[in-house]
Amino acid sequence: MTFALQPGERGVCIGQSGCGKSTLSTELVRRYLMDFPRSRVLIIDSKPRYRATHKLSGWSLHYPRWARGDTIGGSIAVHSADDVMGAYRFTRCVILQSLRPNAHEVEDFDEEAFESARKLFRSSYEDSPTLLYIDEYYDLITGGGTSGHTDRRILQTIRAGRERFNSALISTQRPRSIPLPTLTEANKYYIFNLEYEDDVAYMQKHGPRMQRTASGYNFVFYERLRGGERIEKLMRLGLHETARVA
């Protein structure tokens, strides 16, 4: 068992706004880059939340006030799927953002995100594993729960990523907004406080058993292991284990 994502694994991070969900997701991205020195990461940032450090031209990037989130050193911001693969010549972390630094919206951002995911998936292999991180999955799906769906290029990454050493991490506020194939294909879950009983019931039906209850900055880490085994831990955002259930 390892807390961080490994090549080919799929993770789901769920929690209400302000609980630490995005902070944890950023930590998982940084660990992936650190643990696998030849890896590459694509962050699909629809809010946007992240502050890249450079433009594709190599110049430093300065954001106005709308960008208040985390910064990953050396990252490059792009706004088109056509620029993603070229940016990897200069960085291992590319951030596809829905707003340009001048705050103008990127047209057809959904399509840019879907095509970027496809290109990352096709470029992934054992010696150069990749991680697709979608900061707010709800922005790329329609409907919700069992009726929700997203583009086949995202689902391909989630369903077939293991064979291509392509990991995926999706983040969202409510589990019922996650299309069922995404939830059931995941093998690692990071679950912060869920305020609605139907969200807890949905997770228990399609994912973790939820034998522990997260609160504050505590979260439940649940991992599916081969052979039907599972691990569930109650952890704190500082990543210290506070309890364990076999």
C-alpha positions in Angstrom: 0.0 0.0 0.0 1.2 3.5 -0.8 -0.8 6.7 -0.2 0.4 8.5 -3.3 -0.7 7.6 -6.9 1.5 5.2 -8.9 1.7 5.0 -12.7 -1.6 3.7 -14.1 -3.6 4.2 -10.9 -6.8 6.2 -10.8 -7.7 8.4 -7.8 -10.8 10.4 -6.8 -10.6 13.3 -4.3 -14.0 14.5 -2.9 -14.9 17.2 -0.4 -16.7 20.4 0.2 -15.1 23.7 -0.7 -12.5 24.9 1.8 -11.9 21.5 3.4 -8.4 21.0 1.9 -9.3 18.9 -1.1 -7.3 21.1 -3.6 -4.4 21.3 -1.2 -4.3 17.5 -1.0 -4.6 17.1 -4.7 -1.7 19.5 -5.3 0.4 17.4 -2.8 -0.4 14.3 -4.8 0.7 16.0 -8.0 4.0 17.2 -6.5 4.7 13.7 -5.1 4.1 12.1 -8.5 6.6 14.5 -10.1 9.1 13.8 -7.3 8.6 10.0 -7.2 8.9 9.5 -10.9 11.6 11.8 -12.3 10.7 11.1 -16.0 7.0 11.6 -15.5 4.8 14.3 -16.9 1.7 15.9 -15.5 -1.3 17.7 -17.2 -3.5 19.8 -15.0 -6.9 20.7 -16.5 -7.7 23.9 -14.6 -11.2 25.1 -15.5 -11.8 27.6 -12.6 -8.8 28.4 -13.0 -7.1 27.8 -9.7 -3.4 27.3 -10.4 -0.7 29.8 -11.0 1.8 28.6 -13.5 5.3 30.1 -13.4 6.0 30.4 -17.1 4.5 31.0 -20.5 5.2 28.7 -23.4 7.6 31.4 -24.7 9.7 30.9 -21.5 8.8 34.3 -20.0 7.7 34.4 -16.4 4.0 34.6 -15.9 2.3 37.2 -13.7 -1.4 36.8 -12.9 -4.0 39.3 -11.8 -6.0 38.7 -8.8 -8.3 36.1 -10.2 -5.6 33.4 -9.8 -5.2 32.8 -6.1 -4.3 29.1 -6.0 -1.1 27.0 -5.7 2.0 27.3 -7.8 4.0 24.4 -9.1 7.5 25.4 -9.8 8.6 25.3 -13.4 5.0 24.8 -14.7 3.9 26.2 -18.0 0.3 27.6 -18.7 -1.2 26.8 -22.1 -4.7 27.4 -23.4 -4.9 25.1 -26.4 -4.5 21.4 -26.9 -2.1 22.1 -29.8 0.4 23.6 -27.3 0.4 20.8 -24.7 3.0 18.4 -26.2 5.3 21.2 -27.3 5.4 22.6 -23.7 6.8 19.3 -22.5 10.0 20.1 -24.2 10.6 22.7 -21.4 8.6 21.4 -18.4 7.2 18.3 -16.8 4.0 20.1 -15.6 1.6 21.7 -18.1 -1.5 23.6 -16.9 -4.3 24.0 -19.4 -6.3 27.0 -18.1 -9.7 28.3 -19.1 -8.7 31.9 -18.6 -5.8 33.7 -20.2 -3.7 36.0 -17.9 -5.8 39.0 -19.2 -8.9 37.1 -17.9 -10.3 36.5 -21.4 -12.0 33.1 -21.6 -10.7 30.3 -23.8 -13.3 29.4 -26.4 -14.5 25.8 -26.4 -12.4 25.0 -23.3 -14.2 21.6 -22.9 -12.9 20.5 -26.3 -9.4 21.7 -25.6 -9.5 19.7 -22.3 -10.8 16.5 -24.0 -8.2 16.7 -26.8 -5.4 17.5 -24.3 -6.3 14.4 -22.3 -6.2 12.3 -25.5 -2.7 13.5 -26.4 -1.4 12.9 -22.9 -2.8 9.4 -22.9 -1.2 8.6 -26.3 2.2 9.9 -25.3 2.4 7.8 -22.0 4.5 4.7 -21.7 6.5 2.9 -19.1 9.7 5.0 -19.1 7.7 8.2 -19.2 4.5 7.8 -17.1 1.9 10.6 -17.0 -0.7 12.0 -14.7 -3.9 13.7 -15.8 -5.3 15.8 -13.0 -8.8 17.4 -13.4 -9.2 20.1 -10.8 -13.0 20.3 -11.0 -14.4 17.3 -12.7 -18.0 18.7 -12.6 -17.0 21.3 -15.2 -16.4 18.6 -17.8 -19.5 16.5 -17.3 -23.2 16.8 -18.0 -25.9 15.4 -15.8 -24.6 13.7 -12.6 -24.5 10.4 -10.8 -25.6 7.4 -12.8 -26.9 9.6 -15.7 -23.8 11.8 -15.9 -21.3 11.4 -18.6 -18.2 13.0 -20.0 -16.3 12.8 -23.3 -14.9 9.4 -24.3 -11.4 10.8 -24.4 -11.5 11.4 -20.6 -13.1 8.0 -20.0 -10.4 6.3 -22.1 -7.7 7.8 -19.8 -9.6 6.5 -16.8 -10.5 3.1 -18.2 -7.3 2.2 -20.1 -4.7 4.2 -18.3 -3.3 1.3 -16.4 -2.0 -0.4 -19.6 -0.3 2.9 -20.7 1.1 3.9 -17.3 -1.2 6.9 -17.5 -2.6 7.9 -14.0 -5.7 10.0 -13.4 -6.8 12.1 -10.5 -10.2 13.8 -10.5 -11.4 16.3 -7.9 -15.0 17.4 -7.2 -17.2 18.6 -4.4 -20.0 16.0 -4.5 -19.6 12.3 -5.4 -23.1 12.2 -7.1 -21.6 14.5 -9.7 -19.2 11.8 -10.8 -20.2 9.6 -13.7 -20.4 6.0 -12.5 -17.7 4.5 -14.7 -15.2 7.0 -13.3 -16.1 6.2 -9.7 -16.0 2.4 -10.1 -12.7 2.4 -12.1 -10.9 4.3 -9.3 -8.6 2.3 -7.0 -7.7 5.2 -4.6 -10.1 7.6 -2.9 -9.5 10.6 -0.8 -12.7 11.7 0.9 -13.2 14.7 3.1 -16.4 15.6 4.9 -19.6 14.8 3.1 -22.5 16.9 4.3 -25.3 15.1 2.5 -26.5 11.6 3.4 -27.2 10.7 -0.2 -23.6 11.4 -1.0 -22.5 9.0 1.7 -24.9 6.4 0.5 -23.8 6.8 -3.1 -20.1 6.2 -2.1 -21.0 3.2 0.0 -23.0 1.7 -3.0 -20.4 2.3 -5.7 -17.1 2.8 -3.9 -15.6 2.9 -0.4 -17.5 1.3 2.5 -17.1 4.6 4.5 -16.5 2.9 7.9 -14.8 6.1 9.1 -16.2 9.6 9.1 -14.1 12.5 7.9 -14.4 15.9 9.6 -12.4 19.2 9.6 -9.1 18.6 7.9 -9.3 14.8 8.4 -10.1 12.7 5.3 -10.7 9.0 4.6 -8.1 7.3 2.4 -9.5 4.2 0.8 -7.6 1.8 -1.5 -8.9 -1.2 -3.5 -6.3 -3.9 -3.6 -6.2 -7.0 -5.8 -8.1 -10.0 -4.7 -10.9 -8.0 -3.2 -8.8 -6.7 -0.3 -9.2 -3.1 0.8 -7.6 -0.6 3.1 -9.3 2.3 4.8 -7.6 4.9 6.9 -8.6 8.1 8.6 -5.8 10.6 7.9 -5.2 14.3 8.5 -4.2 16.9 5.8 -0.7 16.8 7.3 -0.7 13.2 5.9 -0.4 11.5 9.3 -2.4 8.4 9.8 -4.9 8.6 12.7 -6.7 5.3 12.5 -6.8 2.2 10.4 -9.4 -0.3 9.4 -8.5 -3.6 7.7 
